[in-house]
Amino acid sequence: MFSHVASIALLQLSSCASSATDTTTLHYGLENLAKIIREDVRVIAMGDSYTTPLWMRVPLASIRTWPIPKVTAICGSAPQNGQFIRALAECSPVESLAWIDDEKYRIMRSTSTDNYFALPVRTIREVYTNSKFQPNTSDWLFQFRFDDSSMQSSPAGEFANQSDQLKFRLLYWQSEEHEQSVQKIKIKDLNTTIATLDLHQEARCLWHLNENPETQTRVSVPLQINASGYDFTISNDVANLLRVRIAENESLTGTNKYFHPAGSVYYHTDEENKPEDGFYYSYMADDGWTLEGHGCNQIPIDELHKAYSEEQFTHWLDVTTLDRDQHVLFYWYFNVEWLHHDDVKVAMENMIAQANRCTEDIGISSWSHLLVMPHMIKFGVLGNSPEAHEWMGETRDAMLEIAMEQTNVAFASIYDATEGILFDGSDEGVNWLVNNGFDSFECGENIYDLANGPLEGDLLDAANLHPWGDESGMFFASILGNLIRESGCIGDLVTDGTIDIHDLLIIIQNFGGNEQGDINDDQIVNL
């Protein structure tokens, strides 16, 4: 539940700000969110292509713009390419289950029956070890890795340094029958074998089944995403790409078995070898998804059906949980769909309710939701017309109503904070950026001219839907961060993202008057 922050602390609440932020904002229930994201929290970005793990997307850009003291854990899937956690194939042939793939969410593709698994982790890999299958010359299958160089200039800095203590957890999908799948693999810390893992018998126990993963392992659960029953200490590549290799335990060629790596979790540990408190980022999103798919509680009936069951999400959430006492923030971020107010509200209520049930089943102690209204887009054939803004308003109003009705839901509108501007390079958008100081956009260690620089005010892709370029994603993420900052602590009078002596000087300068510095709106500047 979000509570009002009554005291003013010398606390950094936003790390990216323009030199002027005179914007109209619309939000509800954000009062405690600044505090939450700076403490021990797991953020799960839930959505569609707006939320996929690219630095130009607003949720991932939040890592680079929000005042996060330290990113202590990350969870991703197993794509060949990308900007977050990757799983480079070192064997062949390899299939990829994702919306961008020709066969979409069809799984076990070498069997005669049709099977589908559409939980939007955005890429599960598939190998089938028939006579054509070949590992590389070192018997390697996959190489998990994460390049944290894009985080260097962020408030939190790079994810890992040489002296850090890190652990790795493997995620994998289990076929219906164990005899259909590879049983044993080797885990390598870069090039050094550190474990042999039995994928059938050494899976992670499940909190929602009243098991204790800290003391035992279990048989892997068919047709679900499982995790290794052990988390592996890694140290050989901590200062570089965090490379962890998956290798054959014995020759697999010609054995006709499946192996489905589904992702991994990297996390820092403390002196007691427990997960370190901090900011844990994960996501549940893929291209082409919809509001309905995140709350429909259905098993997909074909490769095009974007749906998942409550049980599938519960399993994923369970095996990726590091600490049930860590607060979970569901960060919902979607493109606006052709849906009227009531349909949007029902779909969002369903997805929130489903997430609530899954979280409660696992025994997570506290959680909340943030509904984010995105920026203005070119709304199909309606473009940037008044009718298009009416559609935007219907989605916005549905989000706001839910936040006002449910105590653990907050709402923020990037659309309203940017006054409904379509940032397509038009004079209107360029003028707004200049008037609000974004011709000198300070973000971390960098300064960007969004109005007159390379983008020339055109912050969106060719379809005028998604942010285009990392600085565009950071711009929209910082708009959201400023809403959180302004709600969480109104004492940041000099909007540089930090409450410090400069803010105190404003109060001293205007003390006794009714100008800038009247924090509690009692018509007088005082303490």
N, C-alpha and C positions, 0 to 999 in steps of 0.2 A: 504494500500500500504506500502511496506517495504522501508524505507529510510535509508541512510547511517548515522551511528552515528559518528560525527566528533570529539567530545570531549572525553577525557579520564577522567572518574570519579572514585572516590574511591567507587566502587560498586561491590558487590559480584555477580558474573555472573554464577558460577557453584559451587555446593557444594560437588561434588564427583570427585576426580581426582586421577590418579595413579602418582607414583613418576617420571614417564617419559611418554610423550605423543607424541613421534616422529612417527606419523601415517600419511599415505596419506589420504587426505580427498577430498570429492567431494560434493559441495553444491552450492546453488544459492539463493540469495535474503534473506539471514538470518540476514542481518545487524541490523535490529531493533527488532528482535524477543526476544532477552534477555530482552530488556526494556519492551516489551509487557507482557511477562509472569510474570514480577515482579510488574505490576501495576494492574489495574482493568480489568480482562479478564475472559471470559467464554471459557473454552476448551471443545470441543465436540470431543471425540475420536471416529472416524468412521472406521469400518472395519469388520473383520471376527474373527475367534478364536484367532488371534494374539492380539486382542483388547478387549477381554472380561474382566470383572472386577475381575481379580486375581492379587495379588501382584507380581507374577512371570511374568506377561505380561508387556511389555515395556511401554505402555501408563500409566497404573496405577502406575507402578514403578517410573514413572517420578515425581509423587508427593513426593516420598521418596528421590529423588536424585537431582532434580532441585532446584535452590535457590529461592523458593517460600516463601515470607515473612509470609503469612498466608492463609490457605485454609478457605474461608469464606462461601462456599456453596458446596453441593454435591447433585447429582440427580442420582437415580438408579431405578431399576425395583422391582419386588416382588418375588424373588426366595426363596425357603425354605432354601437352603444352599448356602454358598458362603462366600466371604471375603469382600464384600462391603455392601451396604444396603440390608437387608433381610426382608422378611415378613413371619414369622413363623406362620403356620396354627394352630389355636387353636379351630378349628371346623373340622368336617369331614362329607362326603368325600370332597376332594379338588383335582382339576385337575391343571396341569401346562402346559401352552402353551409355548413351546420352542423347538429348534431343537433337543435337546437330548431326548425329550419325544416321546413315541411311536406314538402318533397321531400328532406330530409336531405342525403345526399352525392351526389345526382345532379348531374352537371356537363354543360355544353354543352346546356342545357335547351331550346334552340330548334331542335335538330336532331332528326331522326326516330329516330336510334339512341340506345340507352341507354348512357351512360358514367358511371362512378363514380370518385370520388377521395375517400378517407376518412381520409387522414392527419390526425390530430386537432390541427390548428393552431387550431381553434375560430374559423372563419369565413374563407373565401375568397369574395370578391365576384365577381359575373358581370354583365357588360353585353353586350348583343347590339345591334349598331348598325344595326338595320333602319330602316324609314321612321318608326317611332314613337320612335326614340331622340332624346333632346335633352340636350345639355350645358347648363350655366347660361349666362347672358348674357355671361360672360367666357370661355367655352369651357373652363371647369373641369370635371373629371371626379370627382376625389376630393380630400379634404383629410386627410392624415395629421396626427395630433396626439397629444400626451401631456400630461395635467395632473398635475404632480408635487406639487401642494399637500398631498396626503395624506402626503408624506414629510417635511414641514417639521419635525415634532417627533421624527423618527427620529434615531438616532446619525449616520447618513450625511448627513442633511439633504436639501434639494431636489436633484433630479437635475442641474439646470443653472442657472447664473447668467449674467448678461450678458457677463462677461469670458471665459467658457469657449469653447474651440474644439471644435466638434461636426461630425460627419459623419453622412450619411444614406445608407442602402442600401435600395433597393426590391426587394421579393420579388414574384414573379408566377408563375402557372402557365401553361405553354405547351401549346396544343392540339397534336393529332397532326400536322396539316399547317399549315405557316406561312401559307398563303393563307387559312386560316380565322380568323386572328387579326390584331389591330391591329399594325402594324409600328412606327410612331414616335409618341412622346408627348413632351411638354415637362415638365421638372421645374422647379418654381417654389419659391424660397425665400420663403415667404409670398406676395408678389405679384410678385416679380422672377424672370423666367425666367433660370435658370442653366445649363440644358443641354437639348439635344434628344437623346433616347435611342432608339436602334434596338433594339427588343425582340427582333428576330430575329437580328441580327448582332453585337450588343454585350452579350452575356450574360457573366456571370462565369465564368472558367475554373474547373476542378474539380481539387482536389488528388487525389482518389481515381482520376482518370484520368491522373495524372502530368502535369498541366498546372500552370502557374504564374499564378495570378490577379493577381499583383503586377506582371506585365509584359505581359500580353496579354488579349484578350477572345476570345469564341468564339460559335458559332451556338448559340442556345438549344436545350435538350434537350426534345424532345416528351414530354408526359404527366408532366412533373416540375415541381417548384418550382424556378425559376431566380432569379437575382439580377442586378441591374444590374452590368455589367462595370466600372463606375466608382462610387466612393463620393463623394457630393457634399457639399462644405463648406456649412454653413448658419449664418447669423448674424442674420437679420432678426427672428427671433421667439424667440431663445434664452431670454430672461428671462420669456417668457409661456407659450405652449402648444406651442412647437416645430412650428408649422404648416408643412408642406410640401405643396404642391398638385401634383396631376397634371392636365395639361391636354391638349387636342387639339393636334396639330401641324398638322393640316388637318381640314376638316369630315368627320366620321365618319357622319353621318346618312345612311342608305340604302346604306351600303357592306357591310352584312351580315357584320360581323367580330365576333369575341369579344375581350374583354379581361378578364383575371382577376387583379386585384391580390390578393396573398396575404399581405402583411404588410410589415414594415420592420425595420431595425436602426438605432438611434441610438447613437452612441458618441463618447466624448471622445478627443481626440488630444493627443499630447505636443508638445514643441518641434520634434521631427523629423517631425511630421505622421503618426506611427504611432499605433495604438490605445494608449491609456493603460492601464497596469496598474491592476487593481482588481477590483471585483465586477461580473460580467456576468450579468444575470438573463434567462432565457428559459424557455419551457415547451412541453410537448407533451401537451395534455389537452383533453378536451371532455366535455360532459354525457353520462351514460349509458354510459361506456366500461367495459371490463372488463380484468382481468389478461391474459386470453388474447389480446385484441386487440393488445397491445403486444409480443407475441413470436411471433405466428403466421406471419409472413412470407407473407401472402396478399394477392391483389388482390381487392377487394370484388366480390361478384357481383350485388348490388342495393343500393338506397339505404339499407337497414337494416343492412347488413353492416358491423360495426365492425372493420375490419382494414386493415392496410397492409403493404406489402412492405419487405423489407430495403433494396432499391434506392431506394425512395421516401424512407425515413428517411435513408439515406446522402446523397442529394442535398440534402435540407433541412439536415442537419447540416453538410455541406460548405459550402454557400453562406451559412450564418449564422456560420461560424467566422471570428473576427477574427485569431487568432494560434494556430498549432498548438502552440506551447509553453505556452499557458495551460492550467493544469490544469482538467479537466472533472469536475464532480461531478453524477452523476445522482441526483436527489432523488426517490425513488419514494414516492408518497403516494396511497393508494386507500381507498375505503370497503371494509369487510369483506364478502366475498361468501359465498354459501351453498356453500362448498367445504370439503371435508375436507383435513386436513393434507397428504397426498400430492399432491392435485390443486393445492393452493396452491403447494407447493414446485416442482412441475414447471412450472407457469405462470410463476413468478418466475424460475426458472433459465433458461427460454427467453427471457424478455424481457431479462435481464441478458446472456445470451450473444449475443443479436442486437445489443444496444447495443455490446458489446465488439467484435464484428466490424466494425461500421460505423465505430467510432472508430478502430480499427486501420487500416482501409482508407484513411482520410483522412490518416493519419500524425500524429495527435495524440499528443504525447509522453507524457502521463500522464493517467490518469483513475481514478475510483473511484465507488463506489455507496453510497448511504445508503437503507436500507429503514426506513420509519417505520410503526410500528403506531399507528393513530389512537385517538382517545378512544372510550369506550363509547357505543354507540348503542342506540336501540330496535330490537332485532333482529327485525323482522317480527312474526309472531304470537307469537314467544317473548318479546318485550318485553325486560325486564331480569331475566329468570329465570336460575336456575343453568344451565339448558340453553343460554341465550344466551351466557353467559360461557364455556361449554365451546367453542362455535363460535369465539368470539374467541380463546380459548387455542390452538386448532388453527392459526389463521393466524399468531398471534404466534410459536408454536414453530417453524413452518416458516421464518419470516423469520430467527429466531435461528440455526437450524441452517445456513442458507445463509451467514450472516455468519461462522460458526465454520469453515465449510468452504472459503470463498473469501477469499483474502488481500486483495483490493481491495474487499471489501464490509463495511460497518458497519451496525449495527442500533441503533435506539432505540425505546422503547415509551412513548408518551404514555399509553396505557391503563394500564400498570403504574405510571407516575410519578404518576398521579392515582388509584391504587388501585381502578381499575375502576369509578369513580363515574359514574353517568349524571346529567349536569348539566341536569336538566329542571325545576328549581325546587323539587324535593323537599327535605324537611328534611335528608336525608342529604347532598345536594350542597351546600346552603347551609352546613351545619355544617362540611363539609370546607373550603370556601372561607374561612370565618372562622378555623378552626383553623390554616390554613396562610397566613394573612395576606393573602388576596386581597380582603378588605374594604378594603384600602388597597394596591391594585395599582399600583406605580409603573412607568410605561412611557414612556421618553423624558422629555418635559416634562410629561406628564399623569399624574394619579392617578385610578384608577377604583375604585369600590366595587362589586364584582361580586356581592356577597351581598345587600346591602341597597339598592343603587342601583336605577336603572330596570329592570335585567334581573331583579333579585331571585333570582339564582342560576339562572335559566333561560337557559342559554347556547346552546341549540340551536333550530333552526327547528321549525315545527309538526309535522314528521315525526320530530323528535328524531334527525336525521341530521347535518346540517351546522351549523357554528357560525353563530350569528345575531347580526349586528352586528359592527362592526370590533373592539370591545374583546374579543369572544369569540374571534375569530381570533387576536388578539394574545396572549390568555391561553394558548391551546394552543401557539402558536409559541414563547412564552417558556418554557413547560414543556419543550419540546424544546431550546431554547437553553440552559436550565439543565443538562440532561443532558450536553450537549456541553461546557459550561463545567466541570462537576464532573469529567468524564473528562479534559479537556484540561489542567487545572491545579487540583490539589486545594488549592492555597494560598489560595484565596479563602474565608477562614474567616468573615468577615462578608459574608454572601451578598448583596452589593449590586452584584455584577457587575464589581467592580474589585479588583485586588490592589494594595493601597496601604498606607499607614502604619497604618490601622485593623487590618488583618490582622496586621501585624508586632507591634502592641501586644498582640494576643491571645497570640501566642507568648511575648512578654516576660512578660506577666502570669502565664502558666501554665508558665513555663520550669522544667524539672526534674521536673514532675509528669507525670501520665498523663491529663490532661483534654483539653479542646478545644485543638487546636494540634498534636496528634500526627499529622503529615502522612503519615509513611511506616509508620504502624501498628507501630512497634517498642516501644510501651508507655511511651514517654518523650517529652516535649516538649523538643526541642533543635534545634540548627542543624546 
